[in-house]
Amino acid sequence: MRESVQAEVMMSFLVSEELSFRI
């Protein structure tokens, strides 16, 4: 039921982690 929400949270987490790693 909340698969899309979980996927969105995971994507945002991965993006933020990648950004922090690049910076």
CHARMM internal coordinates of N, CA and C (Angstrom, degrees):
IC EDIT
DIST 1 N 1 CA 1.4723
DIST 1 CA 1 C 1.5334
ANGL 1 N 1 CA 1 C 109.98
DIST 1 C 2 N 1.3105
ANGL 1 CA 1 C 2 N 115.63
DIHE 1 N 1 CA 1 C 2 N -38.06
DIST 2 N 2 CA 1.4764
ANGL 1 C 2 N 2 CA 119.10
DIHE 1 CA 1 C 2 N 2 CA -179.20
DIST 2 CA 2 C 1.5271
ANGL 2 N 2 CA 2 C 110.54
DIHE 1 C 2 N 2 CA 2 C -111.93
DIST 2 C 3 N 1.3200
ANGL 2 CA 2 C 3 N 117.12
DIHE 2 N 2 CA 2 C 3 N 31.50
DIST 3 N 3 CA 1.4702
ANGL 2 C 3 N 3 CA 119.57
DIHE 2 CA 2 C 3 N 3 CA -179.12
DIST 3 CA 3 C 1.5253
ANGL 3 N 3 CA 3 C 110.46
DIHE 2 C 3 N 3 CA 3 C -65.74
DIST 3 C 4 N 1.3418
ANGL 3 CA 3 C 4 N 116.28
DIHE 3 N 3 CA 3 C 4 N -41.74
DIST 4 N 4 CA 1.4644
ANGL 3 C 4 N 4 CA 119.69
DIHE 3 CA 3 C 4 N 4 CA -178.60
DIST 4 CA 4 C 1.5270
ANGL 4 N 4 CA 4 C 109.77
DIHE 3 C 4 N 4 CA 4 C -62.99
DIST 4 C 5 N 1.3334
ANGL 4 CA 4 C 5 N 116.61
DIHE 4 N 4 CA 4 C 5 N -41.56
DIST 5 N 5 CA 1.4644
ANGL 4 C 5 N 5 CA 119.99
DIHE 4 CA 4 C 5 N 5 CA -179.56
DIST 5 CA 5 C 1.5197
ANGL 5 N 5 CA 5 C 109.89
DIHE 4 C 5 N 5 CA 5 C -63.64
DIST 5 C 6 N 1.3339
ANGL 5 CA 5 C 6 N 116.56
DIHE 5 N 5 CA 5 C 6 N -44.91
DIST 6 N 6 CA 1.4621
ANGL 5 C 6 N 6 CA 120.20
DIHE 5 CA 5 C 6 N 6 CA -179.50
DIST 6 CA 6 C 1.5281
ANGL 6 N 6 CA 6 C 110.19
DIHE 5 C 6 N 6 CA 6 C -62.13
DIST 6 C 7 N 1.3286
ANGL 6 CA 6 C 7 N 116.54
DIHE 6 N 6 CA 6 C 7 N -43.16
DIST 7 N 7 CA 1.4663
ANGL 6 C 7 N 7 CA 120.44
DIHE 6 CA 6 C 7 N 7 CA -179.95
DIST 7 CA 7 C 1.5220
ANGL 7 N 7 CA 7 C 109.78
DIHE 6 C 7 N 7 CA 7 C -62.66
DIST 7 C 8 N 1.3314
ANGL 7 CA 7 C 8 N 116.95
DIHE 7 N 7 CA 7 C 8 N -40.78
DIST 8 N 8 CA 1.4648
ANGL 7 C 8 N 8 CA 120.06
DIHE 7 CA 7 C 8 N 8 CA -179.69
DIST 8 CA 8 C 1.5227
ANGL 8 N 8 CA 8 C 110.12
DIHE 7 C 8 N 8 CA 8 C -63.92
DIST 8 C 9 N 1.3264
ANGL 8 CA 8 C 9 N 116.58
DIHE 8 N 8 CA 8 C 9 N -42.24
DIST 9 N 9 CA 1.4644
ANGL 8 C 9 N 9 CA 120.17
DIHE 8 CA 8 C 9 N 9 CA 179.49
DIST 9 CA 9 C 1.5245
ANGL 9 N 9 CA 9 C 110.10
DIHE 8 C 9 N 9 CA 9 C -63.03
DIST 9 C 10 N 1.3331
ANGL 9 CA 9 C 10 N 116.32
DIHE 9 N 9 CA 9 C 10 N -43.37
DIST 10 N 10 CA 1.4691
ANGL 9 C 10 N 10 CA 119.68
DIHE 9 CA 9 C 10 N 10 CA 179.27
DIST 10 CA 10 C 1.5204
ANGL 10 N 10 CA 10 C 110.78
DIHE 9 C 10 N 10 CA 10 C -61.95
DIST 10 C 11 N 1.3244
ANGL 10 CA 10 C 11 N 117.03
DIHE 10 N 10 CA 10 C 11 N -43.69
DIST 11 N 11 CA 1.4710
ANGL 10 C 11 N 11 CA 120.51
DIHE 10 CA 10 C 11 N 11 CA 179.77
DIST 11 CA 11 C 1.5206
ANGL 11 N 11 CA 11 C 110.19
DIHE 10 C 11 N 11 CA 11 C -61.51
DIST 11 C 12 N 1.3257
ANGL 11 CA 11 C 12 N 117.61
DIHE 11 N 11 CA 11 C 12 N -47.63
DIST 12 N 12 CA 1.4657
ANGL 11 C 12 N 12 CA 120.57
DIHE 11 CA 11 C 12 N 12 CA -179.22
DIST 12 CA 12 C 1.5246
ANGL 12 N 12 CA 12 C 110.09
DIHE 11 C 12 N 12 CA 12 C -61.81
DIST 12 C 13 N 1.3523
ANGL 12 CA 12 C 13 N 117.07
DIHE 12 N 12 CA 12 C 13 N -38.63
DIST 13 N 13 CA 1.4626
ANGL 12 C 13 N 13 CA 120.86
DIHE 12 CA 12 C 13 N 13 CA 179.30
DIST 13 CA 13 C 1.5244
ANGL 13 N 13 CA 13 C 110.36
DIHE 12 C 13 N 13 CA 13 C -64.41
DIST 13 C 14 N 1.3316
ANGL 13 CA 13 C 14 N 116.64
DIHE 13 N 13 CA 13 C 14 N -45.58
DIST 14 N 14 CA 1.4648
ANGL 13 C 14 N 14 CA 120.32
DIHE 13 CA 13 C 14 N 14 CA -179.93
DIST 14 CA 14 C 1.5200
ANGL 14 N 14 CA 14 C 110.42
DIHE 13 C 14 N 14 CA 14 C -63.64
DIST 14 C 15 N 1.3210
ANGL 14 CA 14 C 15 N 117.42
DIHE 14 N 14 CA 14 C 15 N -42.09
DIST 15 N 15 CA 1.4694
ANGL 14 C 15 N 15 CA 121.15
DIHE 14 CA 14 C 15 N 15 CA -179.96
DIST 15 CA 15 C 1.5231
ANGL 15 N 15 CA 15 C 109.69
DIHE 14 C 15 N 15 CA 15 C -62.82
DIST 15 C 16 N 1.3208
ANGL 15 CA 15 C 16 N 117.63
DIHE 15 N 15 CA 15 C 16 N -47.51
DIST 16 N 16 CA 1.4666
ANGL 15 C 16 N 16 CA 120.54
DIHE 15 CA 15 C 16 N 16 CA -179.57
DIST 16 CA 16 C 1.5259
ANGL 16 N 16 CA 16 C 109.98
DIHE 15 C 16 N 16 CA 16 C -62.71
DIST 16 C 17 N 1.3352
ANGL 16 CA 16 C 17 N 117.13
DIHE 16 N 16 CA 16 C 17 N -38.69
DIST 17 N 17 CA 1.4647
ANGL 16 C 17 N 17 CA 119.92
DIHE 16 CA 16 C 17 N 17 CA 179.79
DIST 17 CA 17 C 1.5263
ANGL 17 N 17 CA 17 C 110.23
DIHE 16 C 17 N 17 CA 17 C -65.28
DIST 17 C 18 N 1.3368
ANGL 17 CA 17 C 18 N 116.05
DIHE 17 N 17 CA 17 C 18 N -42.43
DIST 18 N 18 CA 1.4644
ANGL 17 C 18 N 18 CA 120.03
DIHE 17 CA 17 C 18 N 18 CA 179.66
DIST 18 CA 18 C 1.5243
ANGL 18 N 18 CA 18 C 110.07
DIHE 17 C 18 N 18 CA 18 C -64.57
DIST 18 C 19 N 1.3311
ANGL 18 CA 18 C 19 N 116.72
DIHE 18 N 18 CA 18 C 19 N -41.27
DIST 19 N 19 CA 1.4660
ANGL 18 C 19 N 19 CA 119.89
DIHE 18 CA 18 C 19 N 19 CA -179.77
DIST 19 CA 19 C 1.5255
ANGL 19 N 19 CA 19 C 109.64
DIHE 18 C 19 N 19 CA 19 C -63.63
DIST 19 C 20 N 1.3154
ANGL 19 CA 19 C 20 N 117.59
DIHE 19 N 19 CA 19 C 20 N -45.55
DIST 20 N 20 CA 1.4659
ANGL 19 C 20 N 20 CA 120.61
DIHE 19 CA 19 C 20 N 20 CA -179.57
DIST 20 CA 20 C 1.5308
ANGL 20 N 20 CA 20 C 109.65
DIHE 19 C 20 N 20 CA 20 C -64.10
DIST 20 C 21 N 1.3302
ANGL 20 CA 20 C 21 N 117.51
DIHE 20 N 20 CA 20 C 21 N -34.52
DIST 21 N 21 CA 1.4668
ANGL 20 C 21 N 21 CA 120.53
DIHE 20 CA 20 C 21 N 21 CA 179.52
DIST 21 CA 21 C 1.5259
ANGL 21 N 21 CA 21 C 109.89
DIHE 20 C 21 N 21 CA 21 C -68.19
DIST 21 C 22 N 1.3427
ANGL 21 CA 21 C 22 N 116.55
DIHE 21 N 21 CA 21 C 22 N -41.46
DIST 22 N 22 CA 1.4688
ANGL 21 C 22 N 22 CA 120.06
DIHE 21 CA 21 C 22 N 22 CA 179.71
DIST 22 CA 22 C 1.5196
ANGL 22 N 22 CA 22 C 110.19
DIHE 21 C 22 N 22 CA 22 C -65.86
DIST 22 C 23 N 1.3296
ANGL 22 CA 22 C 23 N 116.09
DIHE 22 N 22 CA 22 C 23 N -38.44
DIST 23 N 23 CA 1.4674
ANGL 22 C 23 N 23 CA 119.69
DIHE 22 CA 22 C 23 N 23 CA -179.04
DIST 23 CA 23 C 1.5309
ANGL 23 N 23 CA 23 C 108.10
DIHE 22 C 23 N 23 CA 23 C -81.88
END
COOR INIT
IC SEED 1 N 1 CA 1 C
IC BUILD
